[in-house]
Amino acid sequence: MPRLLEVFATVVGEPAAHGPGTARGDMDLWDSLAQVRLVYAVENAFAVELPERLLTSECSLTEIADAVATAQTARLS
């Protein structure tokens, strides 16, 4: 999760307001464009492909971290 929080801060320009529980609706800077940029940055940082639903959903960083873990597990099997 620390790495994800770093990627988030780099993309959005501020640390996550509520840590891992921060959701898209919690921060004005986390708009739809930032969401697309965040998903792309996370995919690159973790070398995974995330579900397309994350591009448009109001998910939390915890949900993104779960999706990363699932994608990493799938990649290894």
Residue pairs with C-beta under 8 A, 6 or more apart in sequence:
1 20
1 61
1 65
3 45
3 46
4 20
4 42
4 45
4 61
4 64
4 65
4 68
5 15
5 16
5 19
5 20
5 61
7 38
7 41
7 42
7 45
8 15
8 16
8 22
8 38
8 61
9 15
9 16
10 41
11 34
11 37
11 38
11 41
12 27
12 29
12 30
12 34
12 38
13 29
14 27
14 29
16 22
16 27
16 61
17 26
17 27
18 26
19 61
20 60
20 61
20 62
20 65
21 60
21 61
21 62
22 30
22 60
22 61
23 58
23 59
23 60
23 61
24 30
24 35
24 57
24 58
24 59
24 60
25 58
30 38
32 56
35 54
35 55
35 56
36 55
38 64
39 50
39 54
39 55
39 64
42 48
42 50
42 64
42 68
43 49
43 50
46 68
46 71
46 72
47 75
48 68
48 71
48 72
48 75
49 71
50 64
50 67
50 68
50 71
51 67
54 63
54 64
54 67
57 63
